[in-house]
Amino acid sequence: MRSDVAQPDPAVRDARRRRAETLAAWERFIAGDDELAAARLPPAILQSWRRCRDVHDLDPVHPSPRTHRQHRRVTPRYDGVYAQLGAVAAAIVDDVGDCLATVTDADAQILASWGARGLSEHATDGRFEPQVRWPESVGGTNGMGTALLLSQPVAVRGPEHWRLDMHEWNCLGLALHDPVTARPVGTLNVSARAEDRVTGLITRLAAELETVRRYLRHLALRDAMAVAERFSAESSRRPGNLLGLDLAGNVIAASESVRKAVGGIPPGFLLEPASRRGATFAPLRVVAEDSFGKALADPSWQGTAVIGPPLREDPQAYAVTPVTGPTGLAGWILSDHRETHDSGPILDTVEHRSAPDTPERIAALAGDSVLLLDPHEVRFAEANRHIVWLTTDCGRFRAVTKGMDNLERELARYGFLRVHRSFLINPSRVRRVVHKGSGLIALCTDHHRTESIPVSRRSTHEVRQRLGI
């Protein structure tokens, strides 16, 4: 007997089956059973769920109201980036239809949104309106906030969202990071009720965002040229040690005396961001990090940092002078000589350890290349079964060493601390400790990132001792 009832497309059947399996895994996961989720979910989604439940303590069924940040610190540096992202978002909505596109800043706050005709009423509940914030710590697993934590596209399909009220949506988020500081810049997110509307966009969005990344590299080059010009002017009128640094503390230019003392810094100017890797040392990164917020808050700010070897045998004070470029703060000039009295604020004293007999390097994979990272560049490591990912100042890379236990033994001599079965942190990079209640804490290694590294209960005492809290 023939049936005239049309059979669903195989792709549709697969999507429905996957959705049912994910929903079952979600229901068991929020009840405390991880087994099905570990077997069914993509690793990035599983790790996000664990952060939502164990670190952020987010209620998936009755979420807290979305928060609006009323006052956003405005900087012109990334205005061109957001404009380009907006153009891509508008084009996607026009071409694809039946979708919404949003552009966020580095804090996952929506700056602007575009919606296809017929979908606008679905956004009126406030989910996709400008000024609504979607960091993972507030909105759970989602295309905007979760993408900011990773250096790869994030597709969150239906029940893969942590929040029940987002299970009707499928989202694809891509984040941009500054090529110099590795700080997040913002995200482009596309949301639709039909899964195939967003999953087929990964290649296109990645290509579109490569154009925006080239623009960010152009900004970095312009900043470097501003620092190089200031360095040239300063070096023509003053003797002694002189350095020009980018916003991350990497060397753009150095006087001959500095090059002789430090070694490994070529003459001339390191204008391309990639060429500055390895042409610096840890105290300079600390100076740049400690100075960044102060200089943004007060354009007239100047400071002093105390630095020892390898610049000088005895620690000495260096003047820290911000350099302004076409879009604002561009870098720093460091000099061991001040023509006026030292009236600037004193930064935290920076001490440099003597170099060990063997080079301090951590191996990581980036495509077909092996990166040799300075341990100070690594903020923390996160395990996904036998694969370990290193979150660094230059992005997220896969460690050459397999297994968290093996990496823990390898990094112990650099002071790294195991805080959780899946996390290893560099205590010197911890910038914030979050109290989660009941004696539990979580850690953050960057004031400008939305991250929360869980600390197990049995590790809490040792972490507090190491951090002096």
C-alpha positions, -999 to +999 in steps of 0.1 A: +000+000+000+015+033-011+016+064+011+013+098-005+026+114+027+059+132+020+089+118+040+111+144+057+145+152+042+173+131+057+190+162+069+159+173+087+155+139+103+192+141+115+186+176+129+155+165+148+172+134+162+203+155+173+180+180+189+161+154+209+194+138+220+208+172+230+176+181+249+178+148+268+215+154+277+206+190+288+178+177+311+201+151+327+230+176+329+211+202+349+200+174+372+236+166+379+243+138+355+271+146+330+275+112+313+251+117+283+263+153+277+300+141+277+291+116+250+269+137+228+281+173+230+308+191+211+337+198+235+333+236+235+296+233+244+303+208+272+329+230+287+306+259+285+278+240+303+302+231+330+312+267+335+275+278+336+266+252+362+297+249+383+313+283+381+286+309+372+258+290+391+233+301+364+197+289+366+189+275+331+151+274+336+145+307+354+174+330+343+181+363+359+169+394+340+193+405+314+214+434+326+220+466+306+252+485+311+242+521+311+276+537+306+301+522+282+336+536+281+338+549+245+370+547+226+374+555+189+400+527+184+375+501+172+348+523+156+359+512+122+359+476+132+323+478+145+312+497+113+327+469+091+310+442+113+277+461+109+280+461+071+286+423+072+257+417+095+233+438+074+244+419+042+239+385+059+204+394+069+195+407+034+210+376+017+199+348+040+166+361+054+147+347+084+176+355+107+189+381+131+224+395+133+241+413+162+274+431+167+288+432+203+317+449+220+344+432+240+320+427+269+294+410+248+271+440+250+250+444+218+259+476+200+235+471+170+212+444+156+196+437+123+165+415+117+148+401+086+112+411+080+089+389+100+115+382+128+114+417+144+086+408+167+106+379+181+134+403+192+111+427+211+114+407+243+148+423+247+170+394+239+186+410+208+182+447+215+212+471+217+228+475+252+217+440+263+247+421+276+254+384+267+287+374+285+286+337+292+286+345+330+252+362+326+236+346+295+250+311+297+261+293+266+254+315+236+269+326+203+281+360+216+295+354+250+309+320+244+326+331+212+345+357+231+361+330+252+374+310+222+395+317+191+372+297+168+336+300+154+310+288+179+277+273+167+251+269+195+222+248+182+188+248+199+191+230+233+229+235+233+220+269+247+222+268+285+190+288+290+157+271+283+142+303+268+169+302+240+163+266+229+142+278+200+172+296+185+203+285+166+233+308+168+266+312+151+292+336+167+326+347+156+349+368+178+376+393+169+407+398+190+433+425+189+464+412+171+488+430+195+472+426+230+450+395+222+422+413+241+387+407+226+373+434+204+338+421+197+316+395+180+294+390+150+265+367+158+238+353+135+206+337+150+178+319+134+151+294+143+161+271+114+194+254+121+205+253+084+202+291+082+233+295+104+253+263+102+259+270+065+274+304+071+306+294+089+328+296+058+313+328+046+315+346+079+351+334+084+360+349+050+342+382+057+358+386+091+393+380+076+388+414+059+381+430+093+412+412+108+433+428+081+419+462+092+429+454+128+465+445+116+465+478+098+456+496+130+485+478+147+509+489+120+497+526+123+502+524+161+537+509+157+546+538+133+535+563+159+557+547+185+586+545+161+584+582+153+583+591+190+612+568+197+632+584+169+625+619+183+635+608+219+666+589+209+680+619+190+680+640+221+687+617+251+714+591+259+708+559+279+684+530+277+654+537+256+626+515+244+595+518+223+568+493+232+534+483+218+503+480+240+512+445+250+548+454+261+565+439+230+595+458+217+590+480+186+624+497+189+653+497+213+685+517+218+718+501+211+725+498+248+693+479+254+699+455+225+734+447+238+720+441+274+690+420+264+700+403+233+678+390+205+664+424+196+673+433+160+682+469+150+656+490+133+619+490+139+596+460+144+565+473+128+547+441+119+529+426+150+542+391+142+578+402+141+577+414+177+571+379+192+601+370+213+617+405+211+608+414+246+609+401+282+584+396+310+589+428+330+580+449+300+547+430+295+539+437+332+546+474+328+523+476+297+496+457+315+497+478+347+498+511+327+470+504+302+440+512+323+456+543+339+466+558+305+431+552+291+415+568+321+438+598+320+454+608+287+480+630+306+491+601+328+528+593+331+543+567+354+575+551+367+584+514+367+614+498+385+632+473+363+663+453+370+681+427+348+686+423+320+685+460+313+707+468+343+724+448+370+708+469+397+670+478+396+664+513+383+635+535+377+622+540+341+599+568+330+568+553+313+553+577+288+522+568+267+523+574+230+491+585+212+484+573+177+456+581+152+430+561+172+442+568+207+467+550+229+493+533+207+521+522+230+549+533+254+583+550+255+605+538+284+635+558+294+660+555+323+665+592+323+640+620+332+647+656+325+622+668+351+616+657+387+599+623+391+564+633+399+545+604+382+528+576+400+549+546+409+539+513+392+543+480+410+580+472+413+590+448+386+616+422+393+633+400+367+644+365+376+678+353+363+675+331+333+678+293+339+703+272+322+678+259+296+655+283+276+621+288+291+597+278+263+564+260+261+556+243+228+522+247+212+506+239+178+493+266+154+483+250+121+514+234+106+537+254+129+551+248+164+550+279+186+576+284+213+559+304+240+574+322+269+557+308+301+546+342+311+525+344+279+504+315+290+475+325+313+460+291+319+455+256+304+422+238+300+420+200+293+395+183+270+402+146+275+438+141+264+440+174+245+451+205+264+445+240+252+467+269+262+450+303+266+478+328+259+483+365+252+484+357+214+453+334+213+443+299+221+466+270+210+468+233+214+497+222+236+522+197+221+522+178+254+492+155+258+473+151+290+469+175+318+489+154+343+519+155+319+516+192+313+513+199+350+546+181+356+562+201+327+550+235+339+555+230+377+590+245+374+574+277+360+551+280+390+519+268+374+493+255+398+466+228+392+433+243+405+409+219+390+410+185+373+406+204+340+425+236+347+460+247+353+468+284+359+497+307+359+493+324+394+513+354+382+486+362+356+456+360+380+440+395+381+407+388+399+393+363+424+355+358+424+339+345+456+312+320+446+297+313+480+302+283+504+339+289+504+343+284+466+362+308+443+369+313+406+398+331+389+401+355+361+434+362+343+425+394+324+403+423+334+392+427+298+380+392+292+348+374+302+363+343+319+359+324+351+383+296+359+369+272+385+388+262+416+380+229+431+372+228+468+403+208+477+425+233+458+410+264+473+433+266+503+465+262+483+453+288+457+446+313+485+481+307+499+498+312+466+478+344+458+482+357+494+445+361+501 
